[in-house]
């Protein structure tokens, strides 16, 4: 059996898989990232200790975490986790529990779940994209993760799609990037502005037009909801088109909570790819929903841990 940890800025999820990749145990709790590094590390320690008491035959620990992760499991930076700069998480856990431990970027980890057991198990090459609070990505080439020179490859959320955007003085690297236009909060912000043009929209009855409510309204052919997803889908499609053109890939596997939204979102993204991508890519491009959604991080992290034995 193998422990998988999905450590995010909002939730700390943990689980155990058996030798066949079946998820036999899982739990989730708030991360409380704002309480700082020591608080989160102690929560992680308690979580793993509790699992080891329940499953003493655990053979390895795998962890997925947002940010740039070096090979030895050092978290160089994790934007959603304050104080996480040059933190040797892999060594910390290995010394603490005397078990093989590996740490990787959360999108890479989710991509592993899709590669081994999910929508990519028959594919050799694909782009994995996760849509949620932010936009993450991983590149699978010849059934292996391409990590780049500094282990940061696949960050499609940081692809610049608007070079005219006003410079973000605090975080200039976030200026005009895809994540600033298609994340959960950005969809809500667009909806808040756009429904002003649709006084009869169903979305007015909600406190805020978040993706769940937009999806619900789109299911009822609400014109505002349809316009929101068309605009977001087009923007996503532009980002995906650039990535596919650059990498010469044709398959995109999309996970994360927003992947479960009304089909119009991903359909519009695919239409955009078919219209804007190189002809050699456009005709055969595919967008496929991930097999794993909520559990991808846990399963992928556990599989990653299993792979180092």
N, C-alpha and C positions, 0 to 999 in steps of 0.2 A: 504494500500500500504506500501511497505517496501523497504528501501534503501539497496543496496549491493555495497560494495567497494572492488575492487581488487587492492591492493597497492603493486606494484612490483618495482624492482630496475630500470626498464626501463619505464614502463607505469603506470599511475594512471587511472584505469577504474572505472566508476561508472554507476549505473543503478537503475531502479525501477521495482519491480514485483508487480502484483496484487495478490489477495487472492488465485488464482489458480496457481500461479507460472509463469504466463506469463510475459515475459519481455516487458514492455510497453515503456521504455525509457532507452537509454544508451549513454554514451559519453566516450571519451578517450583523454588523453593528456600525454605529456612526464612528467615523475616524476622529472627529474633533480636531482637525488639523490646526485650527487656530490656537490650540492650547500648547503647541510647540513640539519640538523634536522629541524631547524626553517622554512626554506624555504618549505620543504615538508609538515610540519604541517599547514602552512598558505595556501598552495595549497589545502590541504584536507578540511580545514575550508571553503574556498571559494567555492569549489565544492559542498559540502553538503548544504551550505547556498543557493546556486543557485537552487539546486534541491528542497529544502523546499519551496522556493518562487513559484516554478512551481507546486509543489504537496504538498500543506499544510496539507493534510490528512495522511501524513506519520506516521506510528506507531512505527517504530524501525529502528535501523541502525546496519548492520552487516559488519564486515571488515575482509578480508583475507589478510595476510601478510606473506612473507617468514621468517622463523626463529622459535625460541622457544618462545611460548606464554604461560604465566601462566593463571590460571583459571579466575582471575579478569581482564584479558585483558592487562596485563603488558608484553611488548615486552622485553624479557630477552636479546636476541641478534638476529639481522637480518643481515646476512653477506652481503647482497646486498644493505643495507642502512647504510651508514656511520653515526656514532654517536648514532645509535639506540641501546642503552644498558640500560636496566631497565627503559624503558619509559612507564608510565602508560597510554597508549593510550585510553583504555576503559573508564577510569574515566575522562580523558580530554574531550572526545567527549560527554559523558553523561552530564557532568557539563555545557558544552558549549551549547548543544542543548536541554537539559531537555527531552531527549528521551531515552528509554531503548537501550543500546548499548552492543554489544558483539564482541570480537576480537578473531580470531583463526588463526592457521597456514594455509597458502594458499592451500596446498594440501588437508588438512582436509576439507576445505571449498568446494573445487572442488568435493571431494568425496561425500559430502552431496548432491550436485546437481545430481550426478549420482545415489545415493541411493534413493532419493526421486522422481526424475522425469526422470532419464536417463537409462543407460545400466544396472544399478544394482537394479532397482526398484522391481525385482522379486527375488533377491538374499538376503540371510541372511548374508553371509560371503564373502568377497573378498578383494583382495589387489588392491588398486588404485595407479597407477604410472603416473606421469606427466613428459613428455620428452620435454625439451625445452633448454634454455640456460644451465640449470642444470637438475638434476633429483630429483624430489620430490616424496613423497609417503604417503599413509594413509592406516590404517588397519581398516576394518569394520568387527566387530564380533557381531553376533546377532543383526544386523542392528544398531549398535552403534559404534562410533569411539573409538578405544582403544588408549589411550593417553600415557600410561606409568606413571612412578612415578613422573617424572619432566616435563610432558606434551610434551615430545619430541619423542614419538614413531612414527614409520613409515618412518623414514629417510633412505629409501633404497639407496638413492644416496651416503650415507656415509658407506655403507657396504663395507668392505675391500675385494677386490678380487685379489689383487697382494701384497702379504706380502714381496716380494723381491724388491719392488719399493724403490728407494732412498728416504730417509726421507726428507720431506719438512720442513726445519728448521723454517720457519716463521709460518706455519700452519701444524704442524705434524698430526693433526687429518684428514687432507685431503690426507695423503699419501696412495696411492694405492687404493683409494675408487672408486666405480663404476662411480660416477659423473665425475671423471677425465678421463674417457675413452669413455663415450657415450653421453656427452653433445654436444650442437651445435658446439661449438668451437673445441671440440675434434674430431668430425666427419670431420670438415674442415681441421684440422691439419693432420689427417690420410690420407685424400684425397690428400693433397698437397704432401705428401711423396710417396704415392702409385702410383700416375699417372706417376711418373718418369719411372715406369716399363712398362707403356702402352703409347708409343709415339703417337699412333693413336687414343687415347681416345678423345671422344667428349668434355671431361672436360677441355681440354687444351684451348678451345676457351673462357672459362669464366675467369674472373679475379681471382676468388678463388673458389674451389669446395665446396661450402656450401651445406647443406642438400637438399635445394630446387633444385639446379642444379644437384646434384648427383641423386636425385629422377627422374628428367626429363631425364637424360642420361640413367638411369636404365630402364626406360620405352621403350627406343630404343635399349635395350639389349647391352648397352656399357659394355665391359668386366671389365673395371676399376671400374665403378659405381657398378656393381654387386659384385665385390670383396670387395669393401668398405662396402656395406650393409651386406654382409655375415660376415665380421669380426666384425662389430659393433653389428649385430644381435646375433652372438655367445656370445659376451661379455655380452650383455644385458641378454641373456638367462641364462648364468651362475649365474648372480646376482639374477634373478628371481627364478631360481631353488633353490638356497640357502634359499631365503625368504619363498618359498612355503614349502620346507622341514621342516623348523624351525617352521612355523606357522600352518602347516597342512591345507593349503588352496589349492583350485584348480582353482579358477577364478581370472584372472588378467584383470582389466579394465585400458586401457592406454589412457591418454589424453595428451594435450599439442601439440604444433605445429608440432613436429617431428612425432607424431602419424599419421599424414596425409601423411607421406612419402610413397614411393613405398612399396607395400605389402611384398616384399622380406625381409624387415627389421624385421617385427614382425613374419613373417612365419619362418624365421631362428631362432628367439628367441624361438618360440614354438617347433620347431624341437629339439632344444637343451634341453628344458625342458623334452620332451618326451624321450630323450636319457639319461639324467643325473639325473632326479628326482627319488625319491623313487617309486617303482612299484605301490604302492597304490595311488600315485598322478599322475604319468606320463600318465597313460592310460586315465584319464578323465580331464586332465589339459586343460584350455582354456585361450586364450588371445582374448579379445574383445575390439574393439575401443570404446572410450567414445562417448556418444551421444552428449555431449557438448564439444566444443573445445575452441573457442575464448571467449565464454560467461560463462564458468563454474564458474569462480571466482566470477563474479557479482551475478549470480543466486544463487550459493551456499551460499554466504555471506548474501544475502537477506533472504534466507530460514532459515539460522542460526538465524538471528535477529527475524524472525517471531516465531521461536520455543521458545523464552524466554518469550513471552507474556502470 
